[in-house]
Amino acid sequence: MRIAVPLKLVPDLVEDLEVDASGTSLDYEDLKVGLNEFDDHALEEALLIKESSGAEVIVLAVDDGQVDKTLYTAVAKGADKAVKITGADPRADNQILGAVFAGVIGQLGVDLVLTGVQSAADRDGQLGPFMAAGLGWPSISVVTEVKPSGTTATVTKEYSGGIMGEFEVDLPVVLGIQAARQPPRYVPVSKVKQVEQSAALETVPSAAAAQESWSKVVRMAPPKKGAGAKMLSSAKEIADILKEKGVL
């Protein structure tokens, strides 16, 4: 079995986020980025499948000038191969990125694609379904466990209210991972540096045809600051405010 795991870098939400001069995007010039947490769970689930069934794991990411370390880290964790896609916008929306990833994945002969169910940089959380549409494969999202067996896989999906559903799906399939069966593994910096010296990243040009997105951001702005909160220390203060507002 061969598993592909697309990886995406997203803004570090601890950082102060600023809107660029166009007013339609974040200013990425000095912005710190890191691996999307849901993609980290997708990678962990792929590595767990590898450990139980001997699958080959391939990680992919669109080149943004900073992605090499992320790919090397994935290899240090246990991925067998890392592919860097050039000639595409890493900050394009999911419709376009889905076509970019599908174009490369379609040439890899994979049986299973595991991707993060969403990311902090998404407007729709639809990267998995867009990839599936481009590949002509089925798709299931909000997945918490994957058990491949031969030409099928048993997939656990979470619904609202904590209700869980179990599906049997034919391979190949694209799955949006919400959480792996265990927390993503840690890999020491020393091991990542060893991999950087010994492993090679495969560079592949994007084969996706140029296309217009179905939706566009027309304006972006930081949230307006309110008047702040008032701390209350007694039930009497709450009652006084309710009386003042005419509630009591």
C-alpha positions in Angstrom: 0.0 0.0 0.0 1.2 3.5 -0.8 -0.2 6.5 1.2 0.1 10.2 0.2 0.0 12.9 2.8 -0.3 16.5 1.5 1.2 19.0 4.0 0.3 22.7 4.3 2.1 25.5 6.1 -0.2 28.0 7.9 0.4 31.2 9.9 1.5 30.8 13.6 -1.6 32.1 15.4 0.6 33.2 18.3 2.0 35.8 16.0 0.4 39.2 15.4 -1.4 38.9 12.1 -1.3 41.9 9.8 -3.2 42.6 6.5 -1.1 43.4 3.5 -1.4 46.5 1.4 -3.9 44.9 -1.0 -6.4 44.5 1.9 -7.2 41.0 0.7 -4.5 38.8 2.3 -2.2 38.5 5.3 1.2 40.1 5.1 3.5 37.0 5.0 6.8 38.9 4.6 7.9 38.4 8.2 5.2 36.1 9.3 6.2 32.8 11.0 4.5 29.8 9.6 4.3 26.1 10.7 2.7 22.8 9.8 -1.1 22.7 9.9 -2.0 20.8 13.1 -4.6 18.6 11.3 -2.0 17.7 8.6 0.3 16.6 11.5 -2.5 14.2 12.6 -2.9 13.0 9.1 0.8 12.2 8.9 0.6 10.4 12.3 -2.3 8.3 11.1 -0.3 7.4 8.0 2.7 6.4 10.0 0.6 4.2 12.3 -0.8 2.4 9.2 2.8 2.0 8.0 3.8 0.4 11.3 0.9 -2.0 11.3 0.8 -3.0 7.6 4.2 -2.0 6.0 2.7 0.8 3.9 4.9 3.3 2.1 4.3 7.0 3.1 4.9 9.9 0.7 4.6 13.5 2.0 4.0 16.4 -0.4 4.0 20.1 0.0 3.9 23.2 -2.3 7.2 25.1 -2.2 7.0 28.4 -0.4 10.7 28.9 0.3 10.3 27.6 3.8 8.9 24.1 3.3 12.1 22.0 3.2 12.4 21.7 7.0 8.8 20.6 7.2 9.4 17.8 4.6 12.6 16.7 6.3 10.9 16.6 9.6 8.2 14.3 8.2 10.9 12.0 6.8 12.6 12.0 10.2 9.3 10.9 11.8 9.1 8.0 9.4 7.9 9.1 5.9 9.6 7.2 3.1 9.6 9.9 0.5 9.2 13.7 0.4 8.0 15.6 -2.7 8.3 19.4 -3.1 5.9 20.8 -5.7 7.1 23.9 -7.6 5.3 26.4 -9.8 2.2 26.8 -7.7 1.0 29.3 -5.2 1.2 27.8 -1.7 -1.4 30.3 -0.5 -4.0 29.7 -3.2 -7.4 28.6 -2.0 -8.4 24.9 -1.7 -10.0 24.7 -5.1 -6.7 25.5 -6.8 -4.5 23.6 -4.3 -6.7 20.6 -4.7 -6.0 20.5 -8.4 -2.3 21.0 -7.8 -2.0 18.1 -5.3 -4.3 15.9 -7.4 -2.2 16.4 -10.5 0.9 15.1 -8.7 -0.7 12.4 -6.6 -2.3 11.0 -9.7 1.2 10.1 -11.0 2.3 8.4 -7.7 0.2 5.3 -7.9 -1.1 5.7 -4.3 -4.0 3.8 -2.7 -4.9 6.3 0.0 -4.6 10.0 0.6 -4.7 11.4 4.1 -5.1 15.1 4.5 -5.9 17.4 7.4 -9.7 18.0 7.6 -9.1 21.8 7.7 -6.5 24.4 8.5 -6.3 27.8 10.1 -5.8 29.3 6.7 -8.9 27.7 5.1 -12.1 29.5 4.1 -13.9 26.2 3.5 -12.0 23.2 4.8 -12.5 21.5 1.5 -9.0 20.5 0.3 -9.8 16.8 0.7 -13.0 16.9 -1.4 -11.4 19.1 -4.1 -8.5 16.6 -4.4 -10.9 13.7 -4.5 -12.9 15.5 -7.3 -9.7 16.0 -9.3 -8.7 12.3 -8.9 -12.2 11.0 -9.4 -12.1 9.2 -6.0 -14.5 9.0 -3.1 -13.9 11.2 0.0 -14.8 11.1 3.7 -14.0 13.9 6.1 -13.8 14.3 9.9 -12.1 10.9 10.2 -10.6 9.7 13.5 -9.4 6.2 12.6 -8.4 4.3 9.4 -8.0 0.5 9.1 -7.0 -0.6 5.5 -7.6 -4.2 4.5 -6.8 -5.3 1.0 -8.8 -3.2 -1.5 -11.0 -1.6 1.2 -10.7 0.5 4.4 -12.8 0.8 7.5 -13.1 4.4 8.4 -14.4 6.0 11.6 -16.1 9.4 11.2 -17.2 11.8 13.8 -20.5 13.6 13.6 -21.9 16.5 15.7 -22.6 15.7 19.3 -19.8 13.1 19.4 -21.7 10.5 17.4 -19.4 8.1 15.6 -20.1 6.4 12.3 -18.2 3.5 10.7 -17.8 3.1 6.9 -16.3 0.6 4.6 -14.9 2.3 1.5 -13.2 1.0 -1.6 -9.7 2.1 -2.3 -8.3 4.5 -3.6 -10.0 7.2 -1.4 -9.2 10.6 0.1 -9.8 11.0 3.8 -9.8 14.2 5.8 -8.3 13.4 9.2 -9.5 15.2 12.3 -7.4 13.4 14.8 -5.0 10.4 14.7 -5.4 7.5 17.1 -2.5 9.0 19.1 -0.9 12.5 19.4 1.6 13.3 16.6 5.0 12.0 17.5 7.9 14.2 18.5 11.2 14.1 16.6 14.4 15.6 18.0 16.1 18.4 16.1 19.3 16.3 15.9 17.5 13.6 13.9 16.0 16.2 11.5 19.5 17.6 10.9 20.7 14.0 10.1 17.9 13.6 7.6 18.7 16.9 6.0 22.3 15.7 5.4 21.3 12.2 4.1 17.9 12.4 2.4 17.0 14.2 -0.8 13.7 15.9 -1.6 12.1 15.1 -4.9 11.1 18.3 -6.8 8.1 18.0 -9.1 6.6 20.8 -11.2 2.9 21.5 -10.8 0.9 20.0 -13.7 -2.4 21.6 -12.8 -3.9 23.8 -15.5 -4.3 27.5 -14.7 -7.8 28.2 -13.4 -9.8 30.9 -11.8 -11.1 30.3 -8.3 -14.8 30.2 -7.8 -14.5 32.6 -4.8 -12.3 35.5 -3.9 -11.5 37.5 -0.8 -12.6 41.1 -1.5 -11.7 42.6 1.9 -9.8 41.5 5.0 -9.4 43.5 8.2 -8.5 42.9 11.8 -11.5 42.6 14.2 -12.6 45.9 15.8 -11.7 46.2 19.5 -14.7 46.5 21.8 -15.0 48.5 25.0 -13.6 45.6 27.0 -15.1 43.4 29.8 -16.1 44.4 33.3 -15.2 41.9 36.0 -18.0 41.3 38.5 -17.3 40.0 42.0 -20.8 39.5 43.5 -24.3 38.4 42.7 -25.5 41.9 43.8 -23.5 43.5 41.0 -25.1 41.2 38.5 -28.5 42.0 39.8 -27.9 45.7 39.7 -26.7 45.6 36.1 -29.8 43.5 35.1 -32.1 46.1 36.8 -30.3 48.9 35.0 -30.8 47.2 31.7 -34.5 46.6 32.5 -34.2 42.8 32.6 -35.3 42.6 36.2 
